[in-house]
Amino acid sequence: MWILDEWSANYFHWMTDCLPRIWEGLEKYPDFPVILPESYKSLGYVTQTLDILKVNVEFFKSGENLKVDTLILTAKTAEFPQFNLPLTQKTRTTLALNPDKKPWKKVYVSRKLAQKRKAHNELDVELFLRKKDFDIVYAEQLTVQQQIQLMSETELLVCLHGAALTNMLFMQEGMKILELRNRNDAKTQCFFNLSSALGHRYYYTANKGDHQDTITTDFTIDVNALEAALTFIEAENS
């Protein structure tokens, strides 16, 4: 079974593009393994996800001629930045946990350890959110299973635009998402759309990016706007 495109090595696209293609393939061909380039062995979230799901996988080397009897070519299940609702929700029902009590945590996923798209005033943001009783976490330090567990306990997820917001997949329906967005970019709607597909309540603040390209820019987070958004969310849910 072939489930890849040029973006598949990215955490967001693995979770939101590749897994739905796996669901479609397994529905018709449950015994067919997924075939992946050997380089994907180094992507922990790929190997860990497949291990959790107990999906058979065959890795092949770069430049190797791979002969198979029957190749299943799965198509994209939705055009970016849209999502196939049933298949996206299946990712949640398949991977997410059901905690013993209602989610209660407020979580901020910092990009301090990321290679790009950081906040110039990250320390100010973290200090402010600690005072608001947020847990500060770094996705790079967590396994997929640990991220799934954390999201099962999370009521409010705050994050600068980036792959960590993909973890809303593992939150219970109706939870709250606050995205710290680039005020110069009104077109990048993927996490709003993902939130809508999952039935979450979506909020955002607009922040100063160094330039218009949200994918590569660093940010200065508007802490006053963040405080106002949190006050609004608290009042709305009181």
VODRENGU-318322 format. One line per field, with one value per residue: residue number from 1; x, y, z of N, C-alpha, C in turn; residue in one letter. Coordinates in Angstrom, 2 decimals. Layout:
<rs>
pos	(NUM, ...)
n_xx	(X, ...)
n_yy	(Y, ...)
n_zz	(Z, ...)
ca_xx	(X, ...)
ca_yy	(Y, ...)
ca_zz	(Z, ...)
c_xx	(X, ...)
c_yy	(Y, ...)
c_zz	(Z, ...)
code	(A, ...)
</rs>
This chain:
<rs>
pos	(1, 2, 3, 4, 5, 6, 7, 8, 9, 10, 11, 12, 13, 14, 15, 16, 17, 18, 19, 20, 21, 22, 23, 24, 25, 26, 27, 28, 29, 30, 31, 32, 33, 34, 35, 36, 37, 38, 39, 40, 41, 42, 43, 44, 45, 46, 47, 48, 49, 50, 51, 52, 53, 54, 55, 56, 57, 58, 59, 60, 61, 62, 63, 64, 65, 66, 67, 68, 69, 70, 71, 72, 73, 74, 75, 76, 77, 78, 79, 80, 81, 82, 83, 84, 85, 86, 87, 88, 89, 90, 91, 92, 93, 94, 95, 96, 97, 98, 99, 100, 101, 102, 103, 104, 105, 106, 107, 108, 109, 110, 111, 112, 113, 114, 115, 116, 117, 118, 119, 120, 121, 122, 123, 124, 125, 126, 127, 128, 129, 130, 131, 132, 133, 134, 135, 136, 137, 138, 139, 140, 141, 142, 143, 144, 145, 146, 147, 148, 149, 150, 151, 152, 153, 154, 155, 156, 157, 158, 159, 160, 161, 162, 163, 164, 165, 166, 167, 168, 169, 170, 171, 172, 173, 174, 175, 176, 177, 178, 179, 180, 181, 182, 183, 184, 185, 186, 187, 188, 189, 190, 191, 192, 193, 194, 195, 196, 197, 198, 199, 200, 201, 202, 203, 204, 205, 206, 207, 208, 209, 210, 211, 212, 213, 214, 215, 216, 217, 218, 219, 220, 221, 222, 223, 224, 225, 226, 227, 228, 229, 230, 231, 232, 233, 234, 235, 236, 237, 238)
n_xx	(0.84, 0.64, 1.10, 2.08, 3.13, 4.88, 4.99, 4.86, 6.69, 6.47, 5.22, 2.55, 1.39, 1.77, 0.04, -2.44, -2.80, -1.56, -2.41, -5.31, -5.28, -4.23, -6.36, -8.33, -7.12, -6.73, -9.32, -10.23, -8.16, -7.02, -4.80, -2.62, 0.67, 2.04, 4.24, 7.33, 9.94, 13.28, 14.38, 12.35, 12.43, 13.84, 12.11, 10.54, 7.83, 6.53, 7.29, 6.49, 3.73, 2.82, 3.50, 1.85, -0.60, -0.31, 0.21, 1.33, 4.50, 6.73, 10.00, 11.98, 15.09, 16.70, 16.85, 16.52, 15.06, 11.81, 9.79, 6.44, 3.53, 0.90, 0.04, -1.37, -2.56, -3.25, -5.36, -5.22, -7.26, -8.52, -8.31, -5.65, -6.17, -8.18, -10.18, -11.01, -13.84, -15.03, -12.79, -10.80, -11.92, -11.89, -9.18, -8.94, -10.72, -9.46, -6.87, -6.93, -7.28, -9.57, -10.07, -10.43, -11.68, -13.15, -11.39, -8.90, -6.57, -4.57, -2.61, 0.43, 2.26, 5.48, 7.66, 10.32, 12.45, 12.38, 13.45, 12.69, 10.28, 9.93, 9.30, 10.30, 10.04, 9.78, 10.33, 8.90, 6.31, 6.11, 6.49, 4.26, 2.17, 2.65, 1.91, -0.75, -1.41, -0.73, 0.55, 3.78, 5.10, 7.31, 7.17, 9.11, 10.34, 8.68, 7.19, 5.06, 3.00, 3.05, 2.28, -0.31, -1.47, -1.21, -2.81, -5.30, -5.95, -6.21, -7.81, -7.62, -5.66, -2.82, -0.84, 1.79, 1.45, 1.97, 3.30, 2.66, 0.06, -1.37, -1.89, -4.35, -5.95, -6.07, -7.52, -10.52, -13.75, -15.04, -13.26, -10.92, -9.07, -6.37, -4.79, -1.74, -1.31, 0.04, -0.16, 0.11, -0.77, -3.54, -4.44, -3.65, -5.25, -5.33, -5.35, -7.58, -9.49, -9.00, -9.66, -12.39, -13.25, -12.97, -14.69, -13.96, -13.56, -12.51, -10.04, -8.07, -5.08, -3.64, -0.36, 2.85, 4.72, 8.03, 8.08, 5.84, 5.53, 4.29, 5.24, 8.00, 8.70, 9.79, 8.32, 6.87, 5.20, 2.07, 1.49, -0.42, -2.70, -2.93, -3.53, -6.01, -7.49, -7.50, -8.91, -11.39, -12.06, -12.25, -14.41, -16.44, -16.81, -17.57)
n_yy	(-1.18, 2.16, 5.30, 7.84, 11.28, 14.21, 15.66, 14.03, 13.35, 15.18, 15.97, 16.97, 16.39, 13.65, 12.75, 13.82, 13.43, 10.98, 8.96, 8.93, 7.87, 5.39, 4.30, 4.11, 2.33, 0.00, -0.71, -1.99, -3.69, -5.35, -6.90, -5.97, -4.68, -1.45, 0.37, 1.97, 4.44, 3.71, 5.79, 6.76, 5.34, 6.78, 8.66, 9.21, 9.58, 8.35, 5.57, 5.01, 5.54, 3.62, 1.36, 1.53, 1.25, -1.23, -1.77, -3.37, -2.89, -2.34, -1.52, 0.12, 0.53, 3.54, 4.02, 1.37, -1.25, -2.16, -4.91, -5.80, -7.85, -6.82, -3.48, -1.07, 2.02, 4.61, 7.45, 11.03, 12.02, 14.40, 17.76, 19.84, 22.93, 21.31, 18.74, 15.30, 14.53, 12.10, 10.34, 11.78, 12.00, 9.32, 8.88, 10.10, 8.52, 6.09, 6.42, 8.16, 8.55, 7.70, 9.48, 9.01, 11.11, 14.35, 16.33, 18.58, 20.07, 22.94, 23.64, 24.72, 24.49, 24.89, 26.35, 26.62, 24.84, 24.23, 24.32, 26.42, 29.13, 30.46, 32.19, 35.46, 36.60, 34.46, 33.72, 35.64, 34.92, 32.29, 32.74, 34.32, 32.52, 30.46, 31.70, 31.67, 29.12, 27.21, 24.22, 23.93, 22.61, 20.69, 19.47, 18.01, 16.53, 14.50, 11.28, 9.86, 8.44, 9.60, 12.20, 11.73, 10.83, 13.16, 14.97, 13.80, 14.65, 17.34, 20.43, 22.99, 24.02, 25.78, 27.21, 28.36, 28.79, 25.72, 22.32, 21.06, 21.73, 19.89, 17.88, 18.26, 16.37, 14.32, 15.18, 15.36, 15.76, 19.06, 20.50, 23.26, 25.35, 27.49, 29.36, 30.91, 33.21, 34.50, 37.85, 38.91, 37.09, 35.94, 33.69, 31.12, 28.54, 26.00, 24.87, 25.97, 24.77, 22.06, 22.02, 22.58, 20.29, 18.42, 19.20, 21.04, 24.06, 26.97, 29.50, 32.49, 34.56, 37.49, 38.01, 39.65, 38.83, 38.28, 38.33, 37.75, 35.06, 32.49, 29.92, 30.03, 32.25, 34.01, 35.10, 37.83, 37.58, 38.85, 39.58, 40.92, 40.66, 37.91, 37.57, 38.87, 37.18, 34.79, 35.64, 36.15, 33.55, 32.23, 33.65, 33.08, 30.41, 30.18)
n_zz	(0.00, -0.93, 0.50, 0.46, -0.19, -1.36, 1.00, 3.19, 5.20, 7.16, 10.39, 10.76, 8.23, 8.09, 10.12, 9.35, 6.61, 5.75, 7.61, 7.25, 4.64, 5.11, 6.62, 4.64, 2.84, 4.44, 4.96, 2.68, 2.03, 4.32, 4.98, 3.64, 3.67, 4.54, 2.48, 2.87, 2.45, 3.56, 4.99, 6.56, 8.87, 10.71, 11.62, 14.40, 15.08, 13.01, 13.09, 15.72, 15.65, 13.77, 15.17, 17.44, 16.18, 15.16, 12.49, 9.61, 8.08, 5.39, 4.73, 2.27, 0.52, -0.60, -4.07, -4.54, -6.43, -6.12, -6.12, -6.29, -5.96, -6.06, -6.06, -4.06, -4.62, -2.76, -2.75, -2.12, 0.56, 0.92, -0.29, 0.58, 2.29, 3.47, 5.14, 5.31, 6.88, 8.18, 8.09, 9.39, 11.92, 12.50, 12.95, 15.44, 17.03, 16.83, 17.87, 20.11, 23.71, 26.35, 29.07, 32.67, 33.88, 33.20, 30.81, 32.04, 31.96, 31.12, 28.45, 27.11, 24.24, 23.62, 21.16, 21.55, 21.28, 18.65, 15.16, 13.60, 13.23, 15.76, 18.89, 19.54, 22.03, 23.80, 26.48, 27.98, 27.25, 28.26, 31.02, 31.60, 31.02, 32.82, 35.17, 34.76, 35.28, 33.34, 31.87, 30.62, 27.78, 25.66, 22.58, 21.27, 23.19, 23.89, 23.44, 20.88, 22.14, 24.68, 24.02, 23.11, 25.50, 27.08, 25.63, 25.98, 28.44, 28.24, 28.26, 27.20, 24.59, 23.73, 21.27, 19.15, 15.62, 14.17, 13.98, 16.38, 17.02, 15.64, 17.38, 18.46, 17.42, 19.25, 21.35, 23.33, 21.85, 21.45, 22.97, 23.60, 21.41, 20.99, 18.76, 18.03, 15.76, 12.62, 11.98, 9.50, 7.72, 6.30, 5.12, 5.84, 6.94, 8.01, 10.62, 11.80, 10.14, 10.74, 13.44, 13.23, 11.87, 13.84, 15.78, 17.75, 19.78, 18.45, 18.72, 18.25, 18.24, 16.77, 15.72, 15.47, 12.76, 11.47, 8.75, 5.94, 5.30, 6.91, 7.41, 7.71, 9.23, 12.22, 15.34, 17.23, 20.06, 20.95, 24.03, 25.50, 23.87, 24.01, 26.72, 26.79, 25.11, 26.59, 28.82, 27.63, 26.78, 29.23, 30.38, 28.60, 29.04, 31.62)
ca_xx	(0.00, 1.41, 0.30, 2.94, 3.38, 6.13, 4.93, 4.49, 7.66, 6.12, 4.32, 1.18, 0.90, 1.70, -1.15, -3.70, -2.90, -1.17, -3.26, -6.57, -5.05, -4.11, -7.71, -9.01, -6.49, -6.97, -10.73, -10.40, -7.05, -6.51, -3.55, -1.55, 1.56, 2.41, 5.65, 7.91, 11.40, 14.02, 14.63, 11.26, 12.76, 14.39, 11.03, 9.96, 6.37, 6.06, 7.45, 5.69, 2.32, 2.57, 3.60, 0.62, -1.71, 0.01, 0.14, 2.53, 5.22, 7.94, 10.88, 12.85, 16.23, 16.72, 17.47, 16.21, 13.89, 10.93, 8.78, 5.31, 2.51, -0.22, 0.29, -2.56, -2.23, -4.32, -5.41, -5.48, -8.66, -9.04, -7.33, -5.18, -6.16, -9.44, -10.01, -12.10, -14.34, -15.10, -11.48, -10.10, -12.49, -11.44, -7.86, -9.15, -11.33, -8.52, -5.65, -7.13, -7.63, -10.73, -9.65, -11.44, -12.40, -13.21, -10.09, -8.76, -5.29, -4.28, -1.29, 1.11, 3.35, 6.49, 8.53, 11.68, 13.43, 12.19, 14.46, 12.16, 8.99, 10.03, 8.88, 11.41, 9.78, 9.29, 10.41, 7.76, 5.09, 6.10, 6.29, 2.87, 1.26, 2.84, 1.08, -2.14, -1.52, -0.52, 1.71, 4.63, 5.68, 8.08, 6.76, 10.29, 10.76, 7.62, 6.85, 3.68, 2.10, 2.99, 1.48, -1.69, -1.91, -1.34, -3.97, -6.52, -6.18, -6.12, -9.05, -7.27, -4.34, -2.31, 0.41, 2.09, 1.17, 2.99, 2.88, 2.13, -1.38, -1.95, -2.27, -5.77, -6.54, -6.17, -8.33, -11.93, -14.55, -15.55, -12.22, -10.61, -7.80, -5.98, -3.64, -1.02, -1.16, 0.76, -1.15, 0.33, -1.20, -4.96, -4.78, -3.27, -6.42, -5.37, -5.69, -9.00, -10.26, -8.87, -10.47, -13.80, -13.51, -12.96, -15.70, -13.38, -13.85, -11.26, -9.76, -6.72, -4.60, -2.79, 0.95, 3.75, 5.74, 9.12, 7.64, 4.50, 5.54, 4.08, 5.98, 9.42, 8.98, 9.73, 7.23, 6.82, 3.86, 1.36, 1.09, -1.68, -3.76, -3.05, -4.25, -7.41, -8.13, -7.73, -10.00, -12.61, -12.36, -12.71, -15.73, -17.38, -17.03, -17.89)
ca_yy	(0.00, 3.40, 6.33, 9.01, 12.30, 14.93, 16.30, 13.04, 13.24, 16.22, 15.42, 17.36, 15.67, 12.22, 12.49, 14.26, 12.95, 9.58, 8.05, 8.69, 6.99, 4.05, 3.81, 3.73, 1.13, -1.16, -1.09, -2.90, -4.64, -5.32, -7.65, -5.38, -3.80, -0.14, 0.42, 3.28, 4.55, 3.38, 7.03, 6.99, 4.68, 7.78, 9.53, 8.51, 9.61, 7.37, 4.22, 4.86, 5.47, 2.33, 0.35, 1.63, 0.76, -2.60, -1.81, -3.95, -1.96, -2.81, -0.42, -0.16, 1.43, 4.51, 3.49, -0.05, -1.64, -2.94, -5.62, -6.29, -8.48, -5.88, -2.21, -0.26, 3.45, 5.38, 8.85, 11.99, 11.95, 15.77, 18.72, 20.77, 22.64, 20.71, 17.44, 14.34, 14.49, 10.77, 9.72, 12.54, 11.59, 7.95, 8.97, 10.37, 7.38, 4.97, 6.69, 8.94, 7.84, 8.21, 9.59, 8.69, 12.32, 15.37, 17.02, 19.72, 20.76, 24.01, 23.27, 25.54, 23.77, 25.87, 26.04, 27.07, 23.86, 24.01, 24.92, 27.63, 29.60, 30.65, 33.48, 36.25, 36.85, 33.19, 33.73, 36.42, 34.13, 31.17, 33.25, 34.74, 31.37, 29.75, 32.39, 31.28, 27.68, 26.37, 23.34, 24.27, 21.36, 20.73, 18.26, 17.25, 15.69, 13.54, 10.27, 9.99, 7.93, 10.62, 13.31, 11.26, 10.84, 14.55, 15.60, 13.24, 15.37, 18.77, 21.17, 24.16, 23.90, 27.02, 26.97, 29.12, 28.00, 24.70, 20.93, 20.61, 21.90, 18.67, 17.01, 18.40, 15.10, 13.40, 15.80, 15.04, 16.71, 20.21, 21.18, 24.61, 25.53, 28.89, 29.41, 32.19, 33.30, 35.59, 38.87, 39.23, 35.95, 35.65, 32.57, 29.82, 28.18, 24.55, 24.44, 26.31, 23.73, 20.82, 22.20, 22.46, 18.89, 17.63, 19.70, 21.84, 25.49, 27.56, 30.91, 32.85, 35.93, 37.92, 38.39, 40.24, 37.97, 39.01, 38.51, 37.23, 33.60, 31.90, 28.67, 30.24, 33.44, 34.05, 35.95, 38.49, 37.28, 39.94, 39.01, 41.57, 40.01, 36.57, 37.70, 39.20, 35.98, 33.85, 36.21, 35.92, 32.12, 31.91, 34.24, 32.36, 29.07, 30.22)
ca_zz	(0.00, -1.04, 1.18, 0.60, -1.19, -1.06, 2.32, 4.19, 6.30, 8.13, 11.42, 10.44, 7.06, 8.43, 10.93, 8.75, 5.24, 5.59, 8.38, 6.54, 3.49, 5.68, 6.96, 3.40, 2.30, 5.29, 4.88, 1.55, 1.96, 5.69, 5.15, 2.85, 4.43, 4.02, 2.08, 3.17, 2.29, 4.78, 5.73, 7.50, 10.13, 11.64, 12.06, 15.53, 15.10, 12.02, 13.62, 16.94, 15.27, 13.15, 16.23, 18.23, 15.36, 14.75, 11.02, 9.00, 7.22, 4.72, 4.35, 1.13, 0.45, -1.69, -5.27, -4.68, -7.21, -5.26, -6.91, -5.50, -6.80, -6.22, -5.38, -3.82, -4.61, -2.11, -3.17, -1.06, 0.98, 0.86, -0.77, 1.60, 3.72, 3.92, 5.76, 5.19, 8.25, 8.79, 8.26, 10.43, 13.20, 12.76, 13.57, 16.87, 17.72, 16.83, 18.65, 21.33, 24.94, 27.09, 30.48, 33.69, 34.24, 32.17, 30.63, 32.94, 31.83, 30.17, 27.96, 26.10, 23.58, 23.22, 20.02, 21.89, 20.82, 17.22, 14.30, 12.98, 13.70, 17.21, 19.43, 20.07, 23.46, 24.35, 27.95, 28.48, 27.04, 29.20, 32.39, 31.72, 31.03, 34.08, 36.17, 34.45, 35.60, 32.17, 31.75, 29.48, 27.29, 24.43, 21.88, 20.86, 24.31, 24.20, 22.45, 20.39, 23.18, 25.74, 23.51, 23.11, 26.90, 27.51, 24.98, 26.55, 29.70, 27.95, 27.99, 26.40, 23.98, 23.17, 20.54, 17.95, 14.41, 13.96, 13.95, 17.67, 17.02, 15.08, 18.48, 18.78, 17.00, 20.38, 22.39, 23.24, 21.09, 22.18, 23.72, 23.12, 20.73, 20.81, 17.86, 17.94, 14.31, 11.99, 11.60, 8.08, 6.91, 6.50, 4.24, 6.39, 7.75, 8.19, 11.97, 11.97, 9.47, 11.49, 14.65, 12.85, 11.53, 15.08, 16.70, 18.83, 19.79, 17.95, 18.98, 17.80, 18.36, 15.65, 16.25, 14.49, 12.17, 10.84, 7.36, 5.67, 5.15, 8.24, 7.56, 8.03, 10.01, 13.68, 15.79, 18.53, 20.55, 21.63, 25.31, 25.89, 23.12, 24.58, 27.99, 26.47, 24.56, 27.68, 29.63, 26.87, 26.83, 30.60, 30.59, 27.73, 29.54, 33.06)
c_xx	(0.88, 0.56, 0.98, 2.76, 4.61, 6.16, 4.85, 5.45, 7.43, 5.08, 2.86, 0.62, 0.85, 0.38, -2.45, -3.89, -2.66, -2.09, -4.63, -6.41, -4.84, -5.49, -8.44, -8.44, -6.81, -8.41, -10.97, -9.34, -6.37, -5.18, -2.37, -0.65, 1.69, 3.88, 6.15, 9.40, 12.10, 14.30, 13.55, 11.47, 13.25, 13.33, 10.26, 8.45, 5.77, 6.11, 6.59, 4.20, 1.99, 2.63, 2.34, -0.54, -1.53, -0.21, 1.44, 3.17, 6.44, 8.75, 11.75, 13.93, 16.10, 17.45, 17.20, 14.99, 13.04, 9.84, 7.70, 4.29, 1.36, 0.08, -1.02, -2.12, -3.40, -4.23, -5.54, -6.96, -9.31, -7.93, -6.95, -5.68, -7.49, -9.16, -11.25, -12.63, -14.40, -13.73, -10.64, -10.61, -12.11, -10.04, -8.01, -9.69, -10.38, -7.36, -5.89, -7.53, -8.87, -10.37, -10.80, -12.25, -12.32, -11.84, -10.04, -7.51, -5.34, -2.83, -0.81, 2.26, 4.31, 7.26, 9.97, 12.75, 13.34, 13.28, 14.00, 10.82, 8.97, 9.47, 10.09, 11.27, 9.21, 9.30, 9.24, 6.46, 5.01, 5.85, 4.85, 1.94, 1.46, 2.00, -0.40, -2.37, -1.47, 0.66, 2.47, 5.33, 6.41, 7.85, 7.95, 10.74, 9.76, 7.47, 5.43, 2.69, 1.96, 2.16, 0.00, -2.26, -2.15, -2.58, -5.29, -6.90, -6.30, -7.47, -8.79, -5.83, -3.97, -0.99, 0.55, 1.85, 2.31, 2.44, 2.26, 0.62, -2.10, -2.47, -3.68, -6.54, -6.85, -6.95, -9.79, -12.68, -15.05, -14.53, -11.82, -9.19, -7.55, -4.68, -3.05, -0.60, -0.32, -0.25, -1.01, -0.18, -2.65, -5.39, -4.53, -4.31, -6.43, -5.80, -7.10, -9.86, -10.18, -9.69, -11.95, -14.16, -13.64, -14.00, -15.15, -13.84, -12.54, -11.20, -8.36, -6.38, -3.71, -1.49, 1.87, 4.78, 6.83, 8.84, 6.36, 4.43, 5.47, 4.94, 7.40, 9.68, 9.06, 8.74, 7.60, 5.38, 3.29, 0.78, -0.22, -2.87, -4.00, -3.84, -5.73, -8.16, -8.44, -8.86, -11.35, -13.03, -12.90, -14.11, -16.79, -17.74, -17.34, -19.37)
c_yy	(1.25, 4.54, 7.69, 10.02, 13.08, 15.57, 15.30, 12.90, 14.29, 15.67, 15.72, 16.52, 14.16, 11.92, 12.80, 13.81, 11.44, 8.62, 7.86, 7.78, 5.54, 3.48, 3.33, 2.44, -0.12, -1.63, -2.12, -4.00, -4.73, -6.03, -7.05, -4.51, -2.44, -0.19, 1.85, 3.28, 4.29, 4.62, 7.32, 6.27, 5.68, 8.75, 8.82, 8.47, 8.66, 5.97, 3.99, 4.75, 4.10, 1.21, 0.35, 0.99, -0.70, -2.78, -2.41, -2.95, -2.65, -1.59, -0.83, 0.92, 2.37, 3.91, 2.01, -0.26, -2.58, -3.58, -6.16, -6.90, -7.53, -4.63, -1.43, 1.19, 4.20, 6.83, 9.76, 11.98, 13.33, 16.67, 19.68, 22.19, 22.11, 19.31, 16.58, 14.08, 13.08, 10.15, 10.46, 12.15, 10.14, 7.94, 9.22, 9.12, 6.19, 5.18, 7.36, 8.05, 8.47, 8.26, 9.30, 9.91, 13.33, 16.06, 18.32, 20.56, 21.91, 23.84, 24.28, 24.73, 24.81, 25.40, 26.47, 26.13, 23.60, 24.72, 26.23, 27.98, 29.70, 32.02, 34.21, 36.46, 35.61, 33.17, 34.49, 35.62, 33.00, 31.64, 33.67, 33.54, 30.51, 30.38, 32.07, 29.78, 26.78, 25.44, 23.76, 23.00, 21.61, 19.41, 17.38, 16.27, 14.59, 12.52, 10.53, 9.53, 8.94, 11.82, 12.95, 11.31, 12.26, 15.19, 15.04, 13.96, 16.88, 19.35, 22.34, 24.01, 25.23, 26.73, 27.96, 28.22, 27.01, 23.31, 20.47, 20.78, 20.70, 17.76, 17.24, 17.17, 14.20, 14.00, 15.38, 16.14, 17.84, 20.93, 22.48, 24.68, 27.03, 28.92, 30.82, 32.36, 34.50, 36.63, 39.24, 38.13, 35.62, 34.40, 31.20, 29.36, 26.70, 24.14, 24.88, 25.21, 22.40, 20.88, 22.03, 21.00, 18.03, 18.11, 20.43, 23.29, 26.23, 29.06, 31.21, 34.27, 36.23, 38.50, 38.83, 39.20, 38.81, 39.25, 37.73, 35.71, 32.94, 30.67, 28.91, 31.39, 33.16, 35.14, 36.74, 38.34, 38.48, 39.38, 39.64, 40.94, 38.59, 36.60, 37.99, 37.98, 34.98, 34.33, 35.96, 34.45, 31.72, 32.43, 33.48, 31.00, 29.02, 29.99)
c_zz	(0.00, -0.51, 1.19, -0.52, -0.73, 0.33, 3.46, 5.36, 7.37, 9.10, 11.11, 9.30, 7.28, 9.14, 10.18, 7.30, 5.13, 6.36, 7.73, 5.32, 3.95, 6.01, 5.70, 2.82, 3.10, 5.24, 3.77, 1.51, 3.33, 5.89, 4.39, 3.74, 3.75, 3.63, 2.23, 2.86, 3.62, 5.63, 6.76, 8.83, 11.17, 12.15, 13.16, 15.51, 14.06, 12.61, 14.86, 16.61, 14.68, 14.18, 17.09, 17.48, 14.93, 13.23, 10.49, 8.06, 6.63, 4.29, 3.16, 1.04, -0.75, -2.89, -5.50, -5.57, -6.38, -6.12, -5.98, -6.47, -7.10, -5.41, -5.28, -3.70, -3.99, -2.55, -1.94, -0.72, 1.01, 0.34, 0.35, 1.29, 4.25, 4.47, 5.50, 6.60, 8.85, 9.04, 9.30, 11.80, 13.53, 13.36, 15.06, 17.58, 17.80, 17.78, 20.00, 22.50, 25.55, 28.57, 31.43, 34.10, 33.11, 32.03, 31.43, 32.70, 30.83, 29.75, 26.92, 25.55, 23.01, 21.99, 20.29, 21.36, 19.32, 16.41, 13.69, 13.63, 15.22, 17.60, 19.99, 21.57, 24.14, 25.87, 28.56, 28.37, 28.06, 30.63, 32.60, 31.85, 32.28, 35.19, 35.98, 34.62, 34.37, 32.40, 30.50, 29.02, 25.97, 23.71, 21.51, 21.96, 24.65, 23.07, 21.95, 21.47, 24.31, 25.30, 23.48, 24.54, 27.39, 26.91, 25.50, 27.84, 29.50, 27.57, 27.05, 25.91, 23.33, 22.49, 19.41, 16.74, 14.16, 14.19, 15.26, 17.76, 16.41, 16.18, 18.99, 18.32, 18.18, 21.55, 22.22, 22.50, 22.00, 23.02, 23.01, 22.56, 20.58, 20.00, 17.85, 16.49, 13.88, 11.49, 10.11, 7.14, 7.23, 5.73, 4.86, 7.41, 8.16, 9.60, 12.37, 11.35, 10.21, 12.77, 14.34, 12.54, 12.78, 16.09, 17.90, 18.73, 19.53, 18.25, 18.43, 18.23, 17.16, 16.21, 15.13, 14.04, 11.54, 9.35, 7.14, 5.61, 6.53, 8.46, 8.06, 8.99, 11.51, 14.08, 17.04, 19.02, 21.30, 22.93, 25.79, 25.17, 23.63, 25.88, 27.74, 25.95, 25.66, 28.59, 28.96, 26.95, 28.20, 30.84, 29.79, 28.29, 31.02, 33.29)
code	(M, W, I, L, D, E, W, S, A, N, Y, F, H, W, M, T, D, C, L, P, R, I, W, E, G, L, E, K, Y, P, D, F, P, V, I, L, P, E, S, Y, K, S, L, G, Y, V, T, Q, T, L, D, I, L, K, V, N, V, E, F, F, K, S, G, E, N, L, K, V, D, T, L, I, L, T, A, K, T, A, E, F, P, Q, F, N, L, P, L, T, Q, K, T, R, T, T, L, A, L, N, P, D, K, K, P, W, K, K, V, Y, V, S, R, K, L, A, Q, K, R, K, A, H, N, E, L, D, V, E, L, F, L, R, K, K, D, F, D, I, V, Y, A, E, Q, L, T, V, Q, Q, Q, I, Q, L, M, S, E, T, E, L, L, V, C, L, H, G, A, A, L, T, N, M, L, F, M, Q, E, G, M, K, I, L, E, L, R, N, R, N, D, A, K, T, Q, C, F, F, N, L, S, S, A, L, G, H, R, Y, Y, Y, T, A, N, K, G, D, H, Q, D, T, I, T, T, D, F, T, I, D, V, N, A, L, E, A, A, L, T, F, I, E, A, E, N, S)
</rs>
